Amino acid sequence: MEKSILAAKTFAALRSVIKAPVTELQYTNPYELLVAVLLSAQCTDARVNLVTPALFTRFPDPHALSCVTTAEILPYIQSVTFPNNKAAHRAKLGHVLMEKHGGSIPQSVEEIEKLPGCGHKTAEVVASVAFGIPAFPVDTHVFRVSNRIGLVSGKTVKEVEVQLKALFPKSEWSEGHHLLILHGRYTCKAQNPQCTSCVLATCCAYKAQMDMLPATVVGLKPRLGAYYCADCHQYCNQFIAITDENGLEQGSCPQCGSVHLHHTKTGKTAMKIRDFRV
Ligand code: SF4
């Protein structure tokens, strides 16, 4: 399927099931959004939303944040991931916002990126959500989902961002970012994608590859070996590692060289497909 057709189908299908493609972080102004996005690095939005009400009451603006030490911030964010680092960055953030930006949040991706603790993704999220600037931030969900569907073929976050921005019109970037995040969070999960109930099941490249994997074999005998070769019908305890045409390491049968090995305990195929988890 042509990428542009797949892109249109993907967003149409996701719009039909995701009625409110917006951030799940709770905030009331750009300052709160910036702090919440920074706290959400490698942490869930739900966890961040538990700590921000008290944090924003105690430190309601950049000025309040600039007057405190790391130790004073730490108790408010103790339950998010990497609290020490994040507390240290928040204290510096208050100073920089007061000294360089007069207590306001800068509105361009380039300026936000220069703030303490801010990377490109954070800057794109804040610029897009708070100020309506077209951006397509790529987080772990966007990276995984867009690769799985086949919208992009990117090994790095930067590659995926460039390809997504080329594929969709600017007017759809911000909405698309949220559609892909929410789809990844609730349906196309990293460990256990819900393909059978997914609205993209008929056009998803990953699902098509999954469907082509050999079916589970029943009645195998684990006492004869950890693996069973479906081609030569021999059991073995170790396979020979080979790299397939997609660069993935596969196990091959030491007797006949076939990659059609099955785990004898489960009967499931030992063949792998690229998963795009980061
Ligand atoms: S079909 Fe499966 S892999 Fe593809 S987008 Fe849906 S949940 Fe993800």
Boltz pocket constraint, residues with backbone or C-beta under 6 A from the ligand:
constraints:
  - pocket:
      binder: B
      contacts: [[A, 145], [A, 148], [A, 149], [A, 187], [A, 188], [A, 189], [A, 193], [A, 194], [A, 195], [A, 196], [A, 198], [A, 199], [A, 200], [A, 201], [A, 204], [A, 205], [A, 206], [A, 207]]
      max_distance: 6.0
